[in-house]
Amino acid sequence: MALREENFAVLHSGSWNTKAGINVVDTNKPPNMTIRTLVGSRTVVPESETATEAESTTIKVEEGTAAETTTTTTTATEDAEIPDINPEKAEQEGETASETQERQQQQQENEQESNKPQVVYYSGSALTEAMQQYPEGEITLSTPIQDELGIKRSRNASPVLMVVPTAWTKEEHEQITQIFFENFNVPGLYLAEEPLMTLYGCAAVTGLVIDIGHNSTEITPILDTQIQRNAIQTIPLAGADFDAYFLGLLKADAQLVREYGEPLDLEFARHLKESNICQVLTKDEKESKNRVQAEYNGKKFTVGSARYKATEPLFNPDLVGKRVLNIIETIHAAQFGCKAEKRQSLWESIIVTGGSCQIKGLQARIQSEIEESLAVSENFGEFQVREVKFLKIPDYFPALKDSIVHAGFLGSEIVAKLIFPDPRNYINKVDYNESGPSVVHTKTF
């Protein structure tokens, strides 16, 4: 079956958002849709019968103990024997009864707490197991390819290029392959790694990709299309930390709190962080003393100097109580994991991507601190760093050139146009039927 470019689908799953698109005839366009990265959820409402059964069991045990005691006493009376009463033993039994009562009270409190409805989320292998364990319809699934792109499973003519993190295991590659062929009935699948697609989106094959995600920041060196896995550096410091830290600063702004008039939460902080009021300053820039006006949920208010500090934990992890390398130290660690003669090409091809990269001034701050940390010499040696440069999406993609966050998706569309016309380049149904999910290790990337 000949595959047509208008049916090619690209799925880019990130830590916070999932981007998806179909039809790669024109790559100068943003994704068809962007949704929160939610895979599966199940609401657990404990049945009242469970709690009643637990209480009934407790009562039965207590009644059984009392019956045994009564029987023993009656037997002793009938035999005209006086039971041996030990005061110390009686006192110990009294203490045991008291402890039992406290334990039962604690158990009842725990049961009351557990009776509250809870939402359980599943992804990866946990989602596969949950789908097998629970009845159909009990788990709510978000399937962007089917729900948002209008692809029919029974007549699926859309091969999928799936962008995956570099940290995925072999088992996870096999699981996603099985899901696409058996659940979505795709005619073809290609798995591509996220930093490499971002690099391609900036028209390069060598570079250092700094991906500031929601839960972590990953720095990936790539040399001539080859990811240097031994040099990849990851720190547990990213957007979620910015949100929490920024929220604390906003709560400390008494005027803002008074003007807004309602409790501030993480969604409030995230909205402001992603708006155009936030800015990252270099050490040479000074904060403005003026407050700026903002709006959220129909309410207007002003924000003070907190708007300059949302991403500070990236440069000083101690601000959020994390003892890890800061972003500049992590970049150097990734560079030092590569051969000395290759480092200059990496310094000249840096990409800052991820949701938080859109905050004004963040790239300039990273660049200024990198340059400040590099050795300076009038006489350049063979391995001396001469210049630090940052890449962007080329100008011949006018609809995307100012949105570096879409570089990975653009790179994926370009790769899809190159690989799907030839069945030898991707996993097709024949490959999957012959080898199963393990074919992903021999026919991808």
C-alpha positions as CSV (number, residue, x, y, z in Angstrom):
1,M,0.0,0.0,0.0
2,A,1.4,3.3,-1.0
3,L,1.5,5.8,1.8
4,R,0.6,9.4,1.1
5,E,2.1,12.5,2.8
6,E,-1.3,13.9,3.7
7,N,-1.8,10.8,5.9
8,F,1.6,10.9,7.7
9,A,1.0,11.4,11.4
10,V,3.6,12.8,13.9
11,L,3.1,12.3,17.6
12,H,5.5,14.2,20.0
13,S,4.9,13.3,23.6
14,G,6.5,15.7,26.1
15,S,6.5,15.7,29.9
16,W,3.7,18.3,30.0
17,N,2.1,18.6,26.6
18,T,1.6,16.1,23.7
19,K,1.7,17.6,20.2
20,A,0.2,15.7,17.2
21,G,-0.3,16.5,13.6
22,I,-1.3,14.8,10.3
23,N,-0.4,15.8,6.8
24,V,3.2,16.8,6.3
25,V,2.9,18.1,2.8
26,D,3.4,21.6,4.3
27,T,5.8,21.6,7.2
28,N,5.6,25.3,7.8
29,K,2.8,25.1,10.3
30,P,2.4,24.4,14.0
31,P,1.0,21.0,15.2
32,N,-2.7,20.3,14.5
33,M,-3.3,20.0,18.2
34,T,-1.6,20.2,21.6
35,I,-3.1,18.6,24.7
36,R,-1.9,17.8,28.2
37,T,0.1,14.6,28.4
38,L,-2.6,12.4,30.1
39,V,-2.7,8.8,29.2
40,G,-5.1,6.9,31.5
41,S,-7.1,7.6,34.6
42,R,-9.4,5.6,36.9
43,T,-11.6,7.0,39.7
44,V,-11.6,4.7,42.7
45,V,-14.6,5.1,44.9
46,P,-14.4,2.7,47.9
47,E,-17.6,0.7,48.4
48,S,-19.4,1.2,51.7
49,E,-19.9,-2.6,51.9
50,T,-16.1,-2.9,52.2
51,A,-16.1,-0.7,55.3
52,T,-19.2,-2.5,56.7
53,E,-17.6,-5.9,56.1
54,A,-14.4,-4.8,58.0
55,E,-16.5,-3.6,60.9
56,S,-18.5,-6.8,60.9
57,T,-15.3,-8.9,60.9
58,T,-14.0,-6.9,64.0
59,I,-17.3,-7.5,65.8
60,K,-17.2,-11.2,65.1
61,V,-13.7,-11.6,66.4
62,E,-14.7,-9.8,69.6
63,E,-17.8,-11.9,70.1
64,G,-15.9,-15.1,69.5
65,T,-13.4,-14.2,72.2
66,A,-16.1,-13.4,74.7
67,A,-17.9,-16.7,73.9
68,E,-14.7,-18.7,74.5
69,T,-14.2,-16.9,77.8
70,T,-17.8,-17.7,78.9
71,T,-17.5,-21.3,78.0
72,T,-14.4,-21.8,80.0
73,T,-16.0,-20.2,83.1
74,T,-19.1,-22.3,82.9
75,T,-17.1,-25.5,82.6
76,A,-15.1,-24.5,85.7
77,T,-18.3,-23.9,87.7
78,E,-19.8,-27.2,86.6
79,D,-16.6,-29.1,87.8
80,A,-16.8,-27.2,91.1
81,E,-13.3,-25.9,90.7
82,I,-12.2,-22.4,91.6
83,P,-10.3,-20.7,88.6
84,D,-6.8,-19.6,89.3
85,I,-7.0,-15.8,89.3
86,N,-3.6,-14.0,88.9
87,P,-3.8,-10.2,89.6
88,E,-0.7,-9.4,87.5
89,K,-2.2,-11.4,84.6
90,A,-5.5,-9.6,84.9
91,E,-3.7,-6.2,84.8
92,Q,-1.8,-7.3,81.6
93,E,-5.1,-8.4,80.0
94,G,-6.6,-5.0,80.9
95,E,-3.7,-3.2,79.2
96,T,-4.0,-5.5,76.1
97,A,-7.7,-4.7,75.9
98,S,-6.9,-0.9,76.0
99,E,-4.3,-1.3,73.2
100,T,-6.7,-3.3,71.1
101,Q,-9.3,-0.5,71.5
102,E,-6.8,2.2,70.4
103,R,-5.8,0.1,67.5
104,Q,-9.4,-0.4,66.4
105,Q,-10.1,3.3,66.7
106,Q,-7.0,4.1,64.5
107,Q,-8.2,1.5,62.0
108,Q,-11.6,3.1,61.8
109,E,-10.0,6.5,61.2
110,N,-7.9,5.0,58.4
111,E,-10.9,3.4,56.9
112,Q,-12.8,6.7,56.9
113,E,-9.8,8.4,55.1
114,S,-9.6,5.6,52.6
115,N,-13.3,5.8,51.8
116,K,-12.7,9.2,49.9
117,P,-12.7,8.9,46.1
118,Q,-9.3,8.8,44.6
119,V,-8.0,9.2,41.0
120,V,-5.3,6.8,39.9
121,Y,-3.3,7.6,36.8
122,Y,-1.6,5.0,34.6
123,S,1.1,5.2,31.9
124,G,3.6,2.9,30.2
125,S,3.5,-0.7,31.4
126,A,1.2,0.2,34.3
127,L,-1.4,1.3,31.8
128,T,-1.1,-2.0,29.9
129,E,-1.6,-4.0,33.1
130,A,-4.6,-1.8,34.2
131,M,-6.3,-2.3,30.9
132,Q,-6.0,-6.0,31.3
133,Q,-7.1,-6.0,34.9
134,Y,-10.1,-3.7,34.9
135,P,-13.4,-3.8,32.9
136,E,-13.7,-1.9,29.7
137,G,-14.9,1.7,30.3
138,E,-13.5,1.9,33.9
139,I,-10.3,3.5,32.7
140,T,-10.5,6.9,30.9
141,L,-8.0,7.0,28.0
142,S,-6.7,10.0,26.1
143,T,-5.7,8.8,22.6
144,P,-4.8,11.9,20.6
145,I,-4.2,10.1,17.3
146,Q,-7.7,8.6,17.2
147,D,-9.7,11.2,19.1
148,E,-8.2,14.5,17.8
149,L,-6.9,13.6,14.3
150,G,-10.0,11.8,13.1
151,I,-8.2,8.5,12.1
152,K,-10.4,5.4,11.8
153,R,-8.8,2.3,13.3
154,S,-10.5,0.0,10.9
155,R,-9.2,1.9,7.8
156,N,-6.0,3.4,9.2
157,A,-3.8,4.6,6.4
158,S,-1.6,6.8,8.6
159,P,1.9,5.7,9.5
160,V,3.1,7.3,12.7
161,L,6.4,8.8,13.6
162,M,6.5,8.7,17.4
163,V,9.0,11.0,19.2
164,V,10.3,9.3,22.4
165,P,12.6,10.4,25.2
166,T,16.2,9.2,25.2
167,A,15.6,7.6,28.7
168,W,13.1,5.0,27.4
169,T,14.1,1.4,28.0
170,K,14.0,-1.5,25.4
171,E,10.8,-2.8,27.1
172,E,9.1,0.6,26.7
173,H,10.0,0.7,23.0
174,E,8.5,-2.7,22.6
175,Q,5.3,-1.8,24.5
176,I,4.7,1.3,22.4
177,T,5.3,-0.6,19.2
178,Q,2.7,-3.2,20.3
179,I,0.2,-0.6,21.2
180,F,0.4,1.2,17.8
181,F,0.1,-2.0,15.7
182,E,-2.4,-3.9,17.8
183,N,-4.5,-1.0,19.3
184,F,-4.3,1.6,16.5
185,N,-3.8,-0.7,13.6
186,V,-1.1,1.6,12.0
187,P,0.4,0.6,8.6
188,G,3.8,1.8,9.7
189,L,5.8,3.1,12.7
190,Y,9.0,4.9,13.3
191,L,10.4,5.8,16.7
192,A,12.6,8.9,16.8
193,E,14.4,10.4,19.8
194,E,13.4,13.8,20.9
195,P,16.8,15.8,21.0
196,L,17.7,14.6,17.6
197,M,14.4,15.7,16.1
198,T,14.9,19.1,17.8
199,L,18.4,19.4,16.2
200,Y,17.0,18.5,12.7
201,G,14.3,21.2,13.2
202,C,17.1,23.7,13.4
203,A,18.7,22.4,10.3
204,A,21.7,20.9,12.0
205,V,23.3,17.5,12.7
206,T,25.6,18.5,15.5
207,G,24.7,20.4,18.6
208,L,23.9,20.5,22.3
209,V,20.2,20.3,23.0
210,I,19.1,21.8,26.4
211,D,15.5,20.6,27.0
212,I,13.9,22.3,30.0
213,G,10.8,20.0,30.6
214,H,8.2,19.9,33.4
215,N,10.0,17.6,35.8
216,S,13.6,17.6,34.7
217,T,16.1,19.3,32.4
218,E,18.2,17.2,30.0
219,I,21.3,18.2,28.2
220,T,22.1,16.0,25.2
221,P,25.3,16.3,23.0
222,I,24.8,15.1,19.4
223,L,27.7,14.7,17.0
224,D,27.0,14.0,13.3
225,T,23.5,12.7,14.1
226,Q,24.8,10.4,16.8
227,I,23.5,11.0,20.3
228,Q,26.4,10.8,22.8
229,R,24.6,8.8,25.4
230,N,27.5,8.6,27.8
231,A,27.5,12.4,28.0
232,I,23.8,13.0,28.5
233,Q,23.2,15.0,31.7
234,T,19.8,15.2,33.5
235,I,18.9,17.2,36.6
236,P,15.6,17.0,38.5
237,L,15.0,20.7,38.1
238,A,12.6,22.2,35.6
239,G,9.2,23.8,35.1
240,A,7.4,22.3,38.1
241,D,10.1,23.8,40.3
242,F,9.7,27.2,38.6
243,D,6.0,27.2,39.2
244,A,6.3,26.3,42.9
245,Y,9.0,28.9,43.5
246,F,7.2,31.6,41.5
247,L,4.0,30.9,43.5
248,G,5.9,31.5,46.7
249,L,7.2,34.9,45.4
250,L,3.7,35.9,44.2
251,K,2.2,35.1,47.6
252,A,4.8,37.3,49.2
253,D,3.6,40.2,47.0
254,A,1.1,41.8,49.4
255,Q,-0.3,44.2,46.8
256,L,-0.9,41.5,44.3
257,V,-2.7,39.3,46.9
258,R,-4.9,42.2,47.9
259,E,-5.7,43.2,44.3
260,Y,-6.5,39.6,43.2
261,G,-8.6,38.9,46.3
262,E,-8.6,35.1,46.0
263,P,-6.1,32.4,47.1
264,L,-3.2,31.9,44.6
265,D,-2.4,28.5,43.3
266,L,0.0,26.7,40.9
267,E,-2.3,27.3,37.9
268,F,-2.2,31.0,38.7
269,A,1.6,31.0,38.9
270,R,1.9,28.9,35.7
271,H,-0.4,31.2,33.8
272,L,1.7,34.2,34.7
273,K,5.0,32.4,34.0
274,E,3.8,31.5,30.5
275,S,2.5,35.0,29.8
276,N,4.6,37.9,28.5
277,I,5.0,39.6,31.8
278,C,7.9,37.4,33.0
279,Q,11.5,38.1,32.0
280,V,14.9,36.7,32.9
281,L,17.6,39.3,33.4
282,T,21.3,38.9,33.0
283,K,23.7,40.2,35.7
284,D,24.2,43.4,33.7
285,E,20.5,44.2,33.5
286,K,18.5,45.9,36.3
287,E,15.0,45.3,37.5
288,S,12.3,47.9,36.7
289,K,10.7,49.4,39.8
290,N,7.4,49.7,38.0
291,R,4.7,47.1,38.5
292,V,3.0,45.6,35.4
293,Q,-0.6,44.8,34.9
294,A,-1.8,41.2,34.3
295,E,-5.1,39.4,34.1
296,Y,-6.3,35.9,35.1
297,N,-9.8,34.5,35.2
298,G,-11.2,37.9,34.3
299,K,-9.5,39.7,37.2
300,K,-6.9,42.4,36.7
301,F,-4.0,43.0,39.1
302,T,-0.4,44.1,39.1
303,V,2.8,42.1,39.6
304,G,6.1,43.5,41.0
305,S,9.7,42.3,40.9
306,A,8.7,38.6,41.3
307,R,8.2,38.5,37.5
308,Y,12.0,38.6,37.0
309,K,12.8,35.6,39.3
310,A,10.6,32.7,38.1
311,T,13.5,30.7,36.6
312,E,16.1,31.5,39.3
313,P,16.1,27.9,40.6
314,L,17.7,26.9,37.3
315,F,20.8,28.9,38.2
316,N,20.6,28.4,42.0
317,P,18.9,25.0,42.9
318,D,19.3,25.8,46.6
319,L,16.3,28.2,46.2
320,V,14.0,25.1,46.0
321,G,16.0,23.0,48.4
322,K,17.7,20.8,45.8
323,R,21.4,19.9,46.0
324,V,22.1,19.3,42.3
325,L,24.2,21.0,39.7
326,N,22.9,24.2,38.2
327,I,22.2,24.6,34.5
328,I,25.6,26.0,33.7
329,E,27.5,23.3,35.6
330,T,25.3,20.6,33.9
331,I,26.1,22.0,30.5
332,H,29.8,21.8,31.2
333,A,29.5,18.3,32.5
334,A,27.8,17.3,29.2
335,Q,30.5,18.9,27.2
336,F,33.3,17.3,29.1
337,G,31.7,13.9,28.3
338,C,32.7,14.4,24.7
339,K,36.1,14.4,23.0
340,A,38.0,17.6,23.4
341,E,38.3,18.2,19.6
342,K,34.5,18.0,19.2
343,R,33.5,20.4,22.0
344,Q,33.9,23.6,19.9
345,S,31.3,22.4,17.4
346,L,28.9,21.9,20.3
347,W,29.5,25.3,21.8
348,E,28.6,26.8,18.4
349,S,25.4,24.9,18.1
350,I,23.3,25.1,21.3
351,I,19.6,24.8,21.4
352,V,17.4,25.8,24.3
353,T,13.9,24.1,24.1
354,G,11.1,23.0,26.3
355,G,8.1,24.8,27.7
356,S,10.0,27.2,29.8
357,C,12.4,28.3,27.1
358,Q,9.8,30.8,25.8
359,I,10.3,33.1,28.8
360,K,11.9,36.3,27.5
361,G,15.6,36.5,28.2
362,L,16.2,33.0,29.4
363,Q,18.5,32.1,26.5
364,A,20.4,35.3,26.9
365,R,21.0,34.6,30.6
366,I,22.2,31.1,29.8
367,Q,24.6,32.4,27.1
368,S,26.0,35.2,29.4
369,E,26.7,32.8,32.2
370,I,28.3,30.2,29.9
371,E,30.6,32.8,28.4
372,E,31.5,34.0,31.9
373,S,32.4,30.5,33.0
374,L,34.6,29.8,30.0
375,A,38.4,30.4,30.0
376,V,39.4,33.6,28.3
377,S,42.7,33.9,26.4
378,E,44.0,36.2,23.7
379,N,45.8,33.3,22.1
380,F,43.4,30.6,21.1
381,G,44.7,27.1,21.6
382,E,43.6,24.1,19.5
383,F,40.7,23.3,21.9
384,Q,40.0,26.8,23.0
385,V,36.4,27.9,22.9
386,R,36.2,30.8,20.4
387,E,32.4,31.6,20.4
388,V,29.2,30.4,21.9
389,K,26.3,30.3,19.5
390,F,22.6,29.4,19.7
391,L,20.6,27.8,16.9
392,K,17.0,28.6,15.9
393,I,14.5,27.4,13.4
394,P,15.6,28.7,9.9
395,D,13.9,31.8,8.5
396,Y,12.5,29.9,5.6
397,F,9.9,28.5,8.0
398,P,8.3,31.9,8.7
399,A,5.3,30.4,10.7
400,L,7.7,28.6,13.1
401,K,11.0,30.6,13.2
402,D,10.1,32.4,16.4
403,S,8.8,29.3,18.2
404,I,11.9,27.2,19.1
405,V,9.5,25.1,21.2
406,H,8.2,23.6,17.9
407,A,11.7,22.6,16.6
408,G,11.2,19.0,17.6
409,F,7.9,18.7,15.9
410,L,9.3,20.4,12.7
411,G,12.2,18.0,12.7
412,S,9.9,15.0,13.1
413,E,7.7,16.1,10.1
414,I,10.9,16.5,7.9
415,V,12.0,13.0,8.9
416,A,8.6,11.5,8.3
417,K,8.7,12.9,4.7
418,L,12.0,11.2,4.2
419,I,11.4,7.7,5.7
420,F,7.8,6.8,5.0
421,P,7.9,6.6,1.2
422,D,10.3,3.6,1.5
423,P,9.1,0.6,3.5
424,R,12.7,-0.4,4.2
425,N,13.0,2.7,6.5
426,Y,10.3,2.0,9.0
427,I,8.5,-0.9,10.8
428,N,5.6,-2.0,8.6
429,K,2.9,-4.6,9.3
430,V,4.8,-7.4,7.6
431,D,7.8,-6.7,9.9
432,Y,5.6,-6.7,13.0
433,N,3.7,-9.8,12.0
434,E,7.0,-11.7,11.4
435,S,9.0,-10.5,14.5
436,G,6.5,-9.0,16.9
437,P,7.4,-6.0,19.2
438,S,11.1,-6.9,19.3
439,V,11.4,-5.7,15.6
440,V,11.7,-2.2,17.1
441,H,15.4,-3.0,18.1
442,T,16.4,-3.8,14.5
443,K,14.4,-1.4,12.4
444,T,14.1,2.1,13.9
445,F,16.2,5.2,14.6
